[in-house]
Amino acid sequence: APDSKRHAQDELFDAAFANYQRMSLSRHCVRLTVLHADVLRARGKAVEAAEKLIRATASDTMDLRCALMYEQAALTFLQVTPQAHVRKYALHLVHAGHRFLNAGHKAHGLRCYLSAYAVYERKSWTHIDDHLFSALAKHSIGMSLIEEAVDFYVRLLCNQENKPPQRQQIYLRDFCAVIRQHSPARVVRNLAIPAIDDASTSVELSEPSLEALEALGHPSHSFSKDGPLSWTEMDEALLDANRWRERVRQSMSSLQNLRANLPDRAPRNERCVVVGEHAFVTLSLSNPLQVPLELKGFSLAYEIGDTPPSDSDPASGEIKPWEWAEETDEALEVESQDITIPGGGRREVR
């Protein structure tokens, strides 16, 4: 008897819903559906309750009411026993977020999208991630959440492996437009486009190393006995200034004797360069996208850190911090250049 009463109750609800729908009374359809869903949930029929809520969105043209129905259906899927339907919960939250955004309720739309992304995160469902990141970035800008929008665009661009080039071009264009228009001075640190091959990065001074010269076929002795003193040798002498002066005083002023009386080779501070000396940084850049990447005014950013003073002993490992004078903060002149990296290609920049 109880089962027959419940069955009759569902038939009456369905008949009433059909009549309201036939007369285009969407508001009453929603009211009746909410009541029917509560009755079904009380019976422990959460799946049927969610299906009734979804049914109410089929003929309703009002985005706000549909968004509420989708959100209630999503929450109802979490009440299914013995195991909640988490994927259906996330899917219908995406539908709810889309309808909220269409209705102009951006805060509720973003809330639904973020809740859905918590389910899809790290699931490797890249197409769903693209849809969520794109919507979140676009509507975050509409709410003046520029920092959040840039973060979503960075996640979107880092998720473009094996995607169509046309879509990559659209996402990259939108990202650049947001940066130029809303935050031109922003430094985006976690965007690996282009990717830098750390293993191939090298720093060279204008004076070639002995190893490099030997690799080119020049004997090392020709650079240690003939010709002027190299910066490397003078730098090694500078590490022990007192010993250097004593050796010079005791020797003749010929170049050969100066070389013969150089102090023993000491550990060299690799960061020591001569004022005015050129340094070259070689980078290997790769483009993970399938579209050409044009970089205008590409240059290196640098920070001046602690440098050992002249009286530090590198062999002892004791390095005293050196406070740079204020006028030296911009002492380095960094050149910039325009480069283009083909889609999926690699380029070495010096």
C-alpha positions in Angstrom: 0.0 0.0 0.0 2.7 2.6 0.8 4.4 1.9 -2.5 1.2 2.3 -4.4 0.5 5.6 -2.6 4.0 6.9 -3.5 3.5 5.8 -7.1 0.2 7.6 -7.3 1.8 10.7 -5.7 4.5 10.8 -8.4 1.9 10.4 -11.1 -0.1 13.4 -9.8 3.1 15.5 -9.6 4.0 14.6 -13.2 0.5 15.3 -14.4 0.5 18.7 -12.7 3.9 19.5 -14.2 2.7 18.5 -17.7 -0.4 20.8 -17.4 1.7 23.7 -16.2 4.2 23.2 -19.0 1.4 23.0 -21.6 0.1 26.4 -20.5 3.7 27.8 -20.5 3.6 28.5 -16.7 7.3 28.0 -16.1 7.2 29.6 -12.7 4.7 27.1 -11.4 6.7 24.3 -13.1 9.7 25.3 -11.0 7.7 25.6 -7.8 6.1 22.1 -8.4 9.5 20.6 -9.3 11.2 21.8 -6.1 8.3 20.3 -4.0 8.5 17.0 -5.9 12.3 16.9 -5.5 12.0 17.4 -1.7 9.5 14.5 -1.5 11.8 12.2 -3.5 14.8 13.1 -1.4 12.8 12.3 1.7 12.2 8.8 0.3 15.9 8.4 -0.4 15.5 8.7 -4.2 18.1 11.3 -4.8 18.8 10.3 -8.4 15.1 10.6 -9.4 15.0 14.0 -7.5 17.9 15.3 -9.5 16.3 14.1 -12.8 13.1 16.0 -12.0 15.1 19.2 -11.3 17.0 18.8 -14.7 13.7 18.2 -16.5 12.4 21.6 -15.3 15.2 23.3 -17.3 14.1 21.8 -20.7 11.3 24.3 -21.4 12.3 27.2 -19.3 13.9 30.1 -21.1 14.9 32.1 -18.0 18.6 31.6 -17.3 18.4 32.4 -13.6 15.7 29.7 -12.9 17.6 27.2 -15.0 20.8 27.9 -13.1 19.1 27.4 -9.8 17.7 24.1 -11.0 21.0 22.8 -12.3 22.8 23.8 -9.1 20.1 22.0 -7.0 20.4 19.0 -9.2 24.2 19.0 -8.7 23.9 19.1 -5.0 21.3 16.4 -5.0 23.8 14.0 -6.9 26.0 14.4 -3.8 23.3 12.9 -1.6 23.1 9.6 -3.6 23.8 6.6 -1.4 25.9 4.5 -1.0 28.3 6.5 -3.3 27.8 10.1 -4.4 27.8 10.8 -8.2 30.7 13.3 -8.1 31.2 13.6 -11.9 27.5 14.3 -12.4 27.7 16.9 -9.6 30.6 18.6 -11.4 29.0 18.5 -14.8 25.7 20.1 -13.7 27.7 22.7 -11.8 29.3 23.7 -15.1 25.8 24.0 -16.6 24.7 26.1 -13.6 27.7 28.3 -13.9 27.0 28.9 -17.6 23.4 29.9 -17.0 24.4 32.1 -14.1 26.8 34.0 -16.3 24.2 34.3 -19.1 21.9 35.8 -16.5 24.5 38.4 -15.5 25.2 36.8 -12.0 29.0 36.6 -12.6 29.9 35.9 -8.9 27.6 32.9 -8.8 28.9 31.7 -12.1 32.5 31.8 -11.1 31.6 30.1 -7.8 30.0 27.2 -9.7 32.9 26.9 -12.1 35.5 26.9 -9.3 33.6 24.2 -7.4 33.4 22.1 -10.6 37.2 22.6 -11.2 37.9 21.2 -7.8 36.6 17.9 -9.1 38.2 18.0 -12.5 41.6 19.2 -11.2 44.5 16.8 -12.0 42.1 14.4 -13.9 43.9 15.1 -17.2 40.6 16.0 -18.9 42.2 18.7 -20.9 39.1 19.8 -23.0 37.1 20.3 -19.8 40.0 22.2 -18.3 40.2 24.5 -21.4 36.5 25.3 -21.1 36.7 26.1 -17.4 39.9 28.1 -17.6 38.6 30.1 -20.6 35.3 30.9 -18.9 37.0 31.8 -15.6 39.6 34.0 -17.2 37.0 35.8 -19.4 34.5 36.6 -16.7 37.2 37.4 -14.0 38.1 40.3 -16.3 34.5 41.4 -16.2 34.6 41.5 -12.4 38.0 43.4 -12.5 39.8 40.4 -11.0 42.9 40.9 -13.2 45.3 38.9 -11.1 42.9 35.9 -11.1 42.3 36.3 -14.9 46.0 36.3 -15.7 46.5 33.2 -13.5 43.7 31.3 -15.4 45.2 32.3 -18.7 48.6 31.0 -17.6 47.0 27.7 -16.7 45.1 27.6 -20.0 48.3 28.2 -22.1 50.2 25.6 -20.1 47.5 23.1 -21.0 47.8 23.3 -24.8 49.8 20.2 -25.6 48.6 18.6 -28.9 45.7 21.1 -29.2 44.6 22.6 -32.5 46.8 25.6 -33.6 43.7 27.8 -34.2 42.6 27.4 -30.6 46.1 28.1 -29.3 46.3 31.2 -31.4 43.0 32.5 -29.9 44.1 31.9 -26.3 47.5 33.4 -26.8 46.0 36.5 -28.5 43.5 37.0 -25.6 46.2 36.6 -23.0 48.4 39.2 -24.7 45.4 41.6 -25.0 44.6 41.3 -21.3 48.3 42.0 -20.3 48.6 45.0 -22.7 45.2 46.5 -21.7 45.0 45.9 -18.0 48.5 45.1 -16.6 51.3 46.0 -19.0 53.9 46.2 -16.1 53.0 42.8 -14.7 55.8 40.1 -14.5 54.3 36.7 -15.3 56.8 34.2 -13.7 55.0 30.9 -14.0 54.4 31.0 -17.8 56.7 28.5 -19.5 56.3 30.0 -23.0 58.9 29.8 -24.3 60.5 27.0 -22.4 64.1 27.5 -21.4 66.5 24.5 -21.4 68.4 25.0 -18.2 71.0 22.4 -19.1 72.1 24.3 -22.2 72.2 27.8 -20.6 75.8 29.2 -20.4 77.4 32.5 -19.5 80.6 33.5 -21.3 82.9 36.5 -20.8 84.5 38.4 -23.7 87.8 36.7 -22.8 87.7 33.1 -24.1 88.6 30.4 -21.5 91.7 28.3 -22.1 89.5 25.2 -22.4 87.5 26.9 -25.2 90.7 27.9 -27.0 92.1 24.4 -26.7 88.9 23.1 -28.2 89.5 25.4 -31.2 92.9 23.9 -31.7 95.1 26.5 -30.0 97.7 25.1 -27.6 97.3 26.3 -24.0 101.0 27.2 -23.6 100.7 29.9 -26.3 98.4 31.8 -24.0 100.4 31.3 -20.8 103.9 32.3 -22.0 103.4 34.7 -25.0 101.3 37.8 -25.5 99.8 40.1 -22.8 98.5 38.9 -19.4 95.0 37.6 -19.6 92.2 38.8 -17.4 92.1 35.3 -15.8 95.7 35.5 -14.7 95.4 39.0 -13.3 92.3 38.0 -11.5 94.1 35.0 -9.9 96.9 37.4 -8.8 94.4 39.8 -7.4 93.1 37.2 -5.0 96.4 37.4 -3.0 97.4 41.0 -3.5 100.2 41.1 -0.9 101.9 38.0 -2.4 101.6 39.5 -5.9 103.3 42.8 -4.9 106.1 40.9 -3.2 106.7 38.7 -6.3 106.7 41.8 -8.6 109.1 43.6 -6.3 111.5 40.7 -6.3 111.4 40.1 -10.0 112.5 41.9 -13.1 109.9 43.9 -15.1 109.9 41.6 -18.1 106.7 39.8 -19.1 108.3 36.4 -18.8 109.5 37.0 -15.3 106.1 38.4 -14.3 104.5 35.2 -15.6 107.0 33.0 -13.9 106.5 34.6 -10.6 102.7 34.6 -10.5 101.3 33.2 -7.3 100.1 29.6 -7.2 96.7 29.1 -8.8 94.0 29.9 -6.3 90.3 29.2 -6.4 88.7 31.9 -8.5 85.4 33.7 -7.9 83.5 32.8 -11.1 81.3 35.9 -10.7 84.3 38.3 -10.9 84.4 40.3 -14.1 86.3 43.4 -15.2 84.5 46.8 -15.4 83.4 47.2 -19.0 83.9 43.6 -19.9 81.1 42.0 -22.0 79.3 39.0 -20.8 77.2 36.8 -23.1 74.3 34.6 -21.9 73.3 31.8 -24.3 69.8 30.4 -24.0 68.1 27.6 -25.8 64.4 28.4 -26.2 61.7 26.1 -27.3 58.1 26.9 -28.3 55.6 24.4 -26.9 52.8 25.8 -29.0 52.0 25.0 -32.6 51.9 28.7 -33.6 54.9 31.0 -34.2 55.9 32.9 -31.1 57.1 36.5 -31.7 59.0 38.2 -28.8 59.5 41.9 -29.1 62.3 43.5 -27.1 63.4 40.2 -25.6 66.0 40.8 -22.8 67.3 39.4 -19.6 66.2 40.7 -16.2 68.9 40.7 -13.5 69.3 41.3 -9.8 72.5 42.3 -8.1 73.2 40.0 -5.2 75.8 39.7 -2.5 79.3 39.7 -4.0 82.6 38.9 -2.2 84.8 41.9 -1.5 88.4 42.0 -2.5 89.7 40.9 0.9 87.5 37.7 1.0 89.2 34.4 1.0 87.3 32.0 -1.4 89.3 29.0 -0.2 88.0 29.5 3.3 84.4 29.7 2.2 83.9 33.0 4.1 82.3 35.6 1.9 81.4 38.9 3.4 78.3 40.7 2.1 78.9 43.6 -0.1 76.5 46.6 -0.1 76.3 48.0 -3.6 76.4 51.8 -4.0 73.2 53.3 -5.1 74.6 54.5 -8.4 75.6 50.9 -9.4 72.1 49.5 -9.4 71.8 50.3 -13.1 75.4 49.7 -14.0 74.7 46.8 -16.3 73.5 47.5 -19.8 71.4 44.7 -21.2 70.8 44.5 -24.9 67.3 43.5 -26.2 66.4 41.9 -29.5 63.3 40.7 -31.4 63.1 37.0 -32.0 60.7 34.6 -33.6 60.4 30.9 -32.6 58.4 28.7 -35.1 55.6 26.6 -33.8 57.0 23.5 -32.0 60.5 24.7 -32.8 63.7 25.6 -31.0 66.0 28.6 -31.2 69.3 29.5 -29.6 69.6 33.1 -28.4 72.8 34.9 -27.4 
